[in-house]
Amino acid sequence: MQVARQKLISLLVAVVMPCWLKAVEADVPPALEAARVSEAPKIDGVLDDPVWEQAAVVDGLTQQFPKPQSPPTEKTIIRVCFDDRQLYIAFQCLDSEPDKINASVLQRDQRISPDDFAYVLLDPFLTGREGYYFRLNSLGSRGDGRVTPQSSRVQMDWDTIWEGAGSLQKDGWSCEFAIPFRSLNFDPNASQWGINFGRWIPRKQERNRWTAAVLNRSWMKLEDAGHLTGLTDLKRGLGLELKPYTVGRWQEGRAGDGIELEAGGDVFYQVTPSLTATVTVNTDFAETEVDNRQVNLSRFPLFFPEKRAFFLEGSEFFEFGDRSTSALPFHSRNIGLSARRELVDVITGVKVVGREGPWGIGLLGVALDDAPGLDSDEVVATRMTYDVLDDSRVGGIFTYGDPRGNQQNWVTGIDFAYKNRNFIGDNLLNVDVHELMSTDPGQQAHAFGIDITYPNEPLRLFLDLKQIDQDFRPGAGFVRRPGTRQYYGGGRWRQYPEQYDWLRLYSIYWSGYVATELDNQVQTEEWEGPGLHLENPRGDEFFIQPEFAREVIDSDFEITEGVVIPAGDYRFGHVLAGFETTSARPVSVEVFGRYGSYWNGTRFRGDVEISWRASKYFGLDLDWRWSDIQLPTGHFDVSIFSLGYRVTPNPNLAWNTVVQFDNVSDEIGVNSRIRYIMKPGNDLFLVFNKSLEYERAQLRSLATETIAKVGLTFRF
């Protein structure tokens, strides 16, 4: 293991040192001085308030896609001002074809890509790493999230209190943002923030941006943001926020029978303007969305993402390494769920997250109640990072506790995230290296790795090397394949031909994954490509790729009930092909199929997703995943079906229902949820959950649950 670690360190030095020496000074970002106003604009989506005449103006964006650094096809005018309590931003989105503006999404945080929309990125600490995302369309549909350096997308599960509105105009559309300063963490002694603006025009698949309008820069990243200056004398109040809740629950079936009335809540306090402490008591997650149903046909555990608001708030401060699910030292989803995925009550929790200068701080402590087979337990997670160089950081993590078992467990780790955004010109290079150690009574084990990405245009490359000891066990984390060395790499070559009217871009991509035992005996090989991806100017996509795999298993395993895969060395291959129509159409379809050899038999897998936006008030989603598997030891099929609808009378009222079924458990799950935003921060939830078993063409009720929850917010 020591030799392998030394090789990784040598590779890190070989990659980072040349980058360090070749880095060049970045261009000075543009600056915009915000105007202080004495009167707040009315947030109604109509830009007729005289106060907007006093605002600072950004008179135009630059096209980032499909023609980088080109003038946009439609003009955008942005205005920015503030008072001592809120930041105000207005977009005037002119359009030469206003009748073609897409306006179909009303619900908060719903997928917005079908619609024309505008967004703002804020980086109050000017780190180029973490920040906030706010967006609006012409209907006033709000979306907000957190931006983190490790995440490849905005974390839309984060919600805060702010106002927004939009409106259609005869020459385009407009929208207004009002973002309270107390909804953000920031340094009151710093008068300069990072900021960027953007606009999406779906019918043209056109993305416009204020700064860094180049393909090598992700639209959601903050490293090249402009500067918003003049933000002085901002008020946050006492920095105290109380969020009490009351919930009534009626249950029948396997979860128990009867009525329960409970109360609890969260208390937020700004320890410093940039550091927030949270205390939760008798935490309830009734409003949390249900998981997408999965069926496990592998030898390894399934991964379920975190969806609960308490754990999502500030979760970016606990991100470690490259966030690969191969070995996570901390995965909050384990807290409050037993190994059999049964609920375990969270009695109380304490969390401190934020920044202090170059320090990123994440502290979490949770107390859990008794549960069948589990003693009451405590879980502690501590994560500290320190910013170094221009865009890099070093950090450490410590966790204690085993929320799914009754053993003691500790995990410690260190990591270094190196970022160079001026590598050989203006290209990006990211290098993440980490080491972890888990400790159980009388036993220690390690996991370490390095991840290198070159995420640029036209060439993207990545390489990920990991070793996970057999006994590495993070009690509060997640490990998919212990006792392995894992090698993962690949790339993509993308071009934007201008000689074809029907083709906007094409990509050729490839990847390889190899997992061996610690003695270098191969367990798994997976090779994809070279694959071909095509996209037309409207946004419709087509792809096809070959896949080859090898699996070596030392003992028989049961892939499904009654069907056994004998021990052996298996080699098989597939062809994967599919298409996806643009979401800008009222009906969008995604279809793909995979066919080929599978273990010692054959497999056909088909996936169909259909989304129908009948109007801005109603939408329907259908998802069907089906596998037909024929093996010498048995023939079986696996189906997972999901049907969901959403009804949104206005931006503050939403009714979402999803029905899921799989033919392995033969269970039907219904989750229906109504959310009414009485005003920002005050919510009413009505939730109905139903589980049924489908057997011999008959339905049998397993459990029923009806919930009413009211949550309020008081700020001081």
N, C-alpha and C positions, 0 to 999 in steps of 0.2 A: 504493500500500500504506500510506503514511503517513497519508493521509486516512482510510482504513478503520480504522486503529489508533486514531486520534484519536476517531472515532465510538464505538468500543468503550469507550474510557476515559470518554468523556462519559456513555455509558449506564451504566457502572459507578457513577460518582459520583451520577447521578440516582437510581439504585436504592438504593445503600448509605446515602447521607447521611440520607434521611428515616427509614430503618430505625434508624439509629444514634440519631437524635433521639427517636424514638418508643418505643425499647426501654424496658421497665419491669423493675423488679427482680423476679426470680423468687421464688416461695415458698420458704421454708426447707425443705430436704428432711428427711424423717424420719431419725432416728438410732437405731442399735441397738448397744448395748455388748456385744461378744462376751465370753463367760466363759472365763477360763483354767482348764484342768483339769489334773490331775496324772496322770490315767490315760486312755489312748486307748480309745474305744469299739471293740468288735468290729464290723467292717464285714461284716454278713451280711444287711442289709435288714430286720432285726427290731429294733424300738426298745425292747428290754428291758434294755439296759445302764443301771445306776444313774447313770452319768456324764451321761446325757441330762437327768436331773433337775436338774443344775447349770447347764445351758445357758441362754443367752438365748432368749427365745421371741417369735416373730412369730405372734400369734394371729389369723390371718385375712388373706386377700387381698381385692382388689376386682376386680370384673368389668370387663375392658377391651373385650370383644366377646362377644356382640352388643349388650349393654346397658351402655355405659360408665358407670362410677361407681356401678353398682348392686351390691348384695350378691351374692356368688357363689351358685350353686344348691347347691354342695357345699362343705363347710368344709375348710380346709387349715391345719395347724399346723406351723410351721417352728421348728427349734431350731438354734442356732449356738454352737459353742465351739471352743477351740483349745488346743494345747500349744505348746512352743517349736519344733516341727518341722512341724506340719500344721494345716490348717483343716478342721473337721468340720461338716457340715451334714446335718440329717435332715428329711425331709418325712413328715408323717402326713397322707395324702390320704383323708379320710373320703368315703364314697359311700353314698347311700341305696339304690342298686341295684348292689351289688357283683358280681352275676352278669353285668352288662353292661359291666364294665371290659374294655377292649381290651388284650390282651397277646399280640402276635404277632411282635415284632421282637427278635431275639437278637444280631444282628451289630453290631459296633462301627461307628459313624458311618453306619449304614444310615438311609435315610429313615424318620423316626420318626412322621410325622403320622398314620398309621393308629392309633397307640397312645395311651393315656393316658400322659403323662409330665410330669416336673417339671424345671425348669432353674434355674441360677444364673448371673448375670452379675457379673463382678468387674472393677473398675477400680482397680487398686492405686495408680496415680498421681493418681487423682481429677481427671482431665483432662476427663472426659465425652466422650472421643474414642475411644481404643483400650482394648481390654480382652479378657477371656477369657469363654468360654461353656462350661458343663458341663451335661450332662443325663443323666437316668436314667429308665427305665420300671420297671414292677413285676417284670420278668424280669432286671434288672440290665444291660440293654444300655446301654453307655456311648457317649457322644458328646461330643466336645470340639472347639473351634474358636476362631478369633480374630475379634474384632469391630473393624472399622475405620470411620472416618468416611465414606469414599468408597463402601464396599461396601453393596449393597442386601440382602445376606444374610450369614450367618455363613460364614466360610471354614473349612469342615469338613475340609479336607485337612491342617490342623495337628493333630498328635498330641503329647501329653506323657504323663508317668507319673503316674498317680493310681489310686485304687481306688474302686469303687462297687458297690453291691448293692441289690436290691429284693426285695419279697415281697408276695404277695397275703394279705389279711387278711379276716376275716369281715365287717368293717365298712368295707372299702376296701382301700387298699394303702399301702405305705411304702417309702422308699428312704434310703440313707445315702451321703454323699460323704466321702472323705478325700483332700484335695488338699495335697501337700507344698509347702511354701513354696519349696523349691529348684526346683520346676517352673515358677515364675512369676518375672517381673521385678517388683521393687518397691523402694521407697525405705525402708531400714531405720530412718531417722530420722522417718518419718511413721507415726503410730499410727492413721491414719484412711484407709479405703479407700471407694471407691464400690461399692455392691452392689445387686442387685435379684433378686427371686425371681418365678417364674411357674409356672403349671400349665395344662395343656391337657387338655380333656375332649372327645374327638373325636365321640362320639355326639350331643353337643349343640352341637358347633362352638363351644365356649366357651373363652375365653382369660382367665385371671385373672392379676393382677399386683400386686406390693406397692406400688410408686410409679408415678406418671404413667399411671394406668389410663384413658387417654383415646385416642380414635381418632387424634388428631393425632400421637401418639408411637408410633413403630415399637417392636414388642416387643423388638427386638434392640439398640436404641440405648441409650447410657449417659448422655446429657446430663441426665436427670432422675433418676438413680439415688439411692437413699438412702445414708446413711453408716454404715459399720461401724467402730466405734471400739474403743479399748482394745488394739490389736494392738501389743504391745511385746515386746522381747527375743526376736525371732524368729531362728532359726538356719538358716543356709544351708550350713554346712560350708565347705569351701575354695572352693566355686564351680567345681570342676573336674569335667568329665564326659567319659569316654572311651567311644566307640561303635565298636569294631572289627567287621569283618565278614569272612567267607570265603564264596566263591562257587565253585561248580563248574558248568560250562556245556558241554553237548554240542550241536553244531550240524551241520546237514547241508543243503546247498542253496546258494542265492545268497549267504548270509551267510558262507559258508566251511564247511569240514568239519573235524571233530576235537573234541578235548576241551581245555578251558581251565580252569585253576585260578588264582584270583586272590584277593588280600586287600587290604584297605584300611580306611578308616574315617574318622570325624570326631572332632575334639577340640573341646569347648566349654569356654570359660573366662569366668567373670564378671569382666570387667575392673573394673567397679564393680557394686554390687548391681543396677543398672538397665541395664547395658550388657554385652552378650554378644559375645564373639569366637569365631568358628568357623573351624577349619581342616579342610579335607577333602582326602584323598589317595586317588588312584586311585578316583574316585567311581563307584559302580555304581548303576544305576536299574532293576535286574531286577524289583523288586516293583511298579513303577509300573503303574497301570491303562492300558489301551490307549485311544487316542482313539476317539470316536464317528466313524464313517465319514461322509464328506461327498463330494458330487459338485458340482463348480463349473459352474453354468450362467450365470455372469456374466462380465463383462470384468475383474473385480477379484480380488485374492488372497483366499483363505480365511483365517480366523483360528482358531487352535487354542490353547486355554487351557493354562496351566502346570499340571502334575500331579506334578512331581518334588519329593520332600520337602526336599532341600537348598535349592532355590530358593524353595519355599513358606514355609519357616521365616523369619519376619521380613519377608515380602514387603510387608506393609503400610507399612513404613518407606520403600519405594521408590515408592509410589503418587504419581502426579503429576496435578495438574489435576482434571478431572472423570472421568478414567479412560476416556474414550471411545476406542474402537478406531479412530477416524478417523485419529488421529496419536498414537501412544505413543512417547515418547522412549526408553523402556526396556521391553523385553518379554523376560524371561529365557528364554522358550521357544525363542528363536533360538540360544541357547548350547547346543552339542552336537548341532546338526542342520544339515546342509548345505542349500543352496537346493533340492535334490532330496529333502529329508527323509531323508537317510541319516545314520546315527549318526556323530558325531565324538567321540572319547574326551576326557573331562575329566581332565586329569592332576592338577591340584590347584586348590584355591580357598580364598580367605580372605574372611571376612565379619564385619563388626562392625555390630550393630544394637541399638537401644534408645533410652532417653531419659536426658537429663541436665538436670534442671530443666525449663525450657520448651523445651529443644532436643530435636527428634527426629532421630536419626542413622541413616543407612544407608550402609555402605561395602561394596563387593563387588569382588573381583578374581579372575579365573578364567584359568587357562592351558589351552589346547587343544592336542591332538596334531595331527600332520599327517593329512590325509585326501585321497582322490583329488580333485584340482583345487583343494585348499586347503592353504596353508602353515600351519604352527603359528602360533597367534595368542594374543593376550591381550585380555581384555575387562575394562574397569573401569567401575563405576557408583558415583556418589556422590550422595546425596540428603540435604539438610539442611532442617529446618523449624523455625520458631520460633513459639510460641503467643503470640497477641496478643488484646486485648480479652477477652471472656468465653469465647467458643467459636470463635475464628477463628485463622488461622495464615498466615504467609508462608513461602515456601520457595524453594529452588533445586535444580537437578539438573545433573549433568555425567556424560557417558558417553564412553568412548573404545573403539574397536575395531569390527571388522566380522566377526563370527563366520561369516558366510556368504560372504564374499569376501576378496580379498587386498589391498583398498585401506585406507588410513587414513581414519578418520572420527571426528569429534568432534561432540557435541551439548551445548549449554548451554541452560538455561531457568530462568525464574522464574515463580512462581505465587502467588496470594493466594486463600485460601478463607475467605469470610466466612459466618458462621452467626449468625442471630438467632432465638432460640426464643421470643421475646416480641414478635413483630411483630403489631401491631394486636391486642392481647390475648395469647393464648397460642399464636398461630400461628407456624409455622416459615417461615423464608426462608433459602435458601442461594444464594450467589453465588460462582462460581469463575471467575477470570480468569487466563490464562497466556500466555506468549510463549516460543517455542523458536527456536533457530538451529542448523542443522547446517552443518558445515564439512568439505568434502572438499578435497584439494589443488587450490588455485586457484579454489575455488567456495564460496559461502555462500548459504544460503536460510533462509527463516523460516516459522513457523507460529504462529498466535495465535488466541485465541478467548475467548468469555465464555459461561458457562452459568448460567442463573437458574432455580431451582425453587421453587415454592410448594406443598409437599407436604402439603396439609391436607385436612380433611373439612368440608363435603361437596365442596369445590372443590379440585382439584389442577391446577396450571398449570406449564408448563416452556417455556423458550426457550433454544436453543443456537445460537450463531453462531460460525463458524470460517472461517479462511482458511489454506490450505496451499499454499505456493509449489510450482511445477512441479519444481524441483530439490531440494526438501526431502527429505533421505534420512537417517534415523537408522539407522546401521548395526546397532546393538543394539536397535532398536525395531521399530515396525510402522506402516506407512502404507497405507491402503486406496485413497485417491483423491487423489494429489498434483495440484497445478495447479488447485485448485477453491476456490470459496467455497461454504460449506454453511450452510443455514438450516433449523433443525429446531425445531418447536414444537407444542404441543397441550395438551390438558387432559382432565379427567374430572369429571363431576358424579355423586355417589353419594348414594343415599337409602336409608333403612331403614324401610320402611312397617310399621306395626303392625296395620293393619286386615285384612291377609291372612295366614291361617295357612300358606299354601303358599309365601309369598315372604318371604325374609329381607332381601334387598337387591337393588337394581337400579342400574346405572351407564349413563351415556351418555358416550361418549368420542370423541375426534377427534384427528387429528394431521396435520401436513403437513411434507414434506421437499423442499427445493429445492437442487440442486447446479448451480452455474454455473462456467464457465471464468473466469479472472481478468479477462477483458474483459466479464464479466457475460452472456455467451451461455449460455442454459440448456442443460444436459446432461441433467438428470434432474428430474422432478417426481413425488412420491408423496403421494397424499392418501387418508387413511383416515377413514371415518366420515361422518356420525355413526353410531357403532355402539351396539348394545344388549347389555348383559350382565345376566343374571338368576341369582340363587342362592337355593336353597330352604333351609329350616332345617337339613336334614341335610348340606348342603355340596355338593349336585349343582349344576352350572353349565351354562348355555346362553348362546351368544353368536352374533350375526350383525352383519356390517358390510359396507358397500360399499367398494371400493377403486378408485382411479383413478390412472393413471400416464402419464407421458410420457418417452420416451427419444429423445435426439438423438445419433446416432452419425455421425462424419465418414468412417469407413472401414468396409469389410466386416469382420465378425468371425465366427469359427467357433464356434457355440454348442455343438456336439458334432461328432464326426468325420463329415465329409461333408455337414454341414448348415450353411449360411452365412446370416447375417442381413445383407442389403445395407444400405449406408449410407442414412440417411434420418431423417425425423422421424416417430416412432411415438407413437400415443396409444391406450391400451387400458384396460379396466376389468374388475374381477372382483366377485364376491360371495363372501364368506367366512362360513361358518357351522359351528358345531360344538357339542359338549357334552362334559362331563367329569363322571363320577360320583365321589362322595366316596371318598377312600382309606380311610375307616373301614370299608368293606365288605371282605370277603375277596377279592372280585373287583372291581377298579376298571377303568374303560374311559374312554379319551379318544379322540374321533373328531372330525376336522374335514375339510371339503372346500372347495376353492376352484375356481370355474369362471368363465371369461370369455375375452375376447380377450387375445391375447398376441403381442407384436410384430405381424406381419402375418398371424397365424393365431389358433388357440385353444389353451387349456390347461385341463386338469382335473388338480388335485392332491388327493390324499387321504392322510391320516395316521391311522393306527390304533395306539394303544398299549393293551396289556392287561397288567394286573398281577394275578397270582393268588398270594395268600398261603395256601397249602394248610394250613400250620400254622406254629408258631413255628420249626420246624426246616427247612422247605422253602418256597421261593418261585420263581415263574416270571415272566419278563417277555418280552413280545413287542412289537416295534416294526416297523411297515412303513410306509414312505413311498414313494408312487408318483406319478409325473407322466406324463400322456399329452399330448404336444405335437404339434399338427398345423400345419405351416407350408407355404407354397407351395414352398419349397425342400426339403422333406422331412418325414417323419413318424417320430417316435421316442418311446420311453418310457424313463423312468429309474426304477429300483427300488432302494431301499436297505432291506435286511432285517436285523434283529437279533433273536436269540433268546438269552436268558440265564437261567441258573438259579443259585440259591444254596442251599447246604446248611449249616446252622449247628447242630451238635450241642449247643454250649454257647457262652457269650459269649466264650470264648477260642479257639475253633476255627471257622474259616469256609472254605468251598470255593465259589468263584465261578467261573463259566464263561460266556463270551459268544462267540457265533458271529455273524459279520457277513458280508454279501454285498452287492455292488452289480453291476448288469448292464452298467456302463460298463467297469470293469476286468475283469469276469468273474472276480474273485478272491474266495475264501472265506478269512476269517481266523478262527482259533480262538485264544482266550486263556483258559487255565484256571489258576487260582491258588489255592493252599491257604496259609492263614496260621494258624499256631499260636502263640499268645502264651504262652510258657512261664511267664513272669511279667511284670508291667508293665516294658517296656523291653527284654525279651529275646524275639526273634521268630525263628521258622523259617518260611521261604517255600519252597514248591515250585511252580514255574511251568512250564507247557507251552504253547508257541506253535507254531502250524502255519499255513502259507499254502498254498492250493491254487488251481489255475486250473480253471474249469469251461468246457470248450469242446467243442462238438459232443456234448453229453450224456455227456461223459467227464471224470473228475477227474484232474488231473496235479499231483503234489506239487512245490511250488516251494521250500519251506524248512521245516525242522523245528528246534525248539530246546527243550531241556529244561534247567531251571535249578534248583539247590538253593542256598539262601542262608541263612546263620545270622548274625544280628546280635545283639550283646550290649551292655549298658550298665553302666558302672562309674562310680559317683558318689563323690566325695571331698569 
